[in-house]
């Protein structure tokens, strides 16, 4: 397998796809395609990104081409066993799937106003009411998952799962933009940030040479 990803400092969907590949336990080749600079269009052609309309991440596995983070999670869970990615309890699994689907399609104000930049921390950022409502909704879901299904470990559903993969970039956003988190959420964020794969991703992001200027200052 090979996984094509964008800049680790900025690409939230790439982080999700990469964590999914790591969670699968399968060997994969990692290919980074720097996003949005003057060579972006040419690299899309060179790396044959046509099936995904130039989007990342993309997982290539033989003849299979999967170009959406949630689809990558589902493909890999089919390949290695769904219990590796999803809670075993069907009630917990139903909630985890719902949370992942909501994350996949929602929270547009948070995404727009707080793009991922894991090399930065901003102070005194003005957060809009819409984005604040997104954050409140996410914290409510985290609280319910932890209280109902998180007794067996420090992650949303106890053990590390697809839900943690999908919300990992949100954790980084909360830190980058200085959100004040309640105790349980701060503890969860600390757990996520201390995960060995997140530490590996952050280290690699710090070594990247590329900068995307539009993500280097808070959106206004």
HELIX and SHEET records of a PDB file:
HELIX    1   1 UNK A   12  UNK A   24  1                                  13    
HELIX    2   2 UNK A   40  UNK A   46  1                                   7    
HELIX    3   3 UNK A   50  UNK A   52  5                                   3    
HELIX    4   4 UNK A   69  UNK A   80  1                                  12    
HELIX    5   5 UNK A   82  UNK A   84  5                                   3    
HELIX    6   6 UNK A   90  UNK A  105  1                                  16    
HELIX    7   7 UNK A  108  UNK A  113  1                                   6    
HELIX    8   8 UNK A  129  UNK A  149  1                                  21    
HELIX    9   9 UNK A  162  UNK A  176  1                                  15    
HELIX   10  10 UNK A  183  UNK A  193  1                                  11    
HELIX   11  11 UNK A  196  UNK A  206  1                                  11    
HELIX   12  12 UNK A  213  UNK A  215  5                                   3    
SHEET    1   A 4 UNK A  29  UNK A  32  0                                        
SHEET    2   A 4 UNK A   2  UNK A   5  1                                        
SHEET    3   A 4 UNK A  58  UNK A  61 -1                                        
SHEET    4   A 4 UNK A  64  UNK A  66 -1                                        
END                                                                             
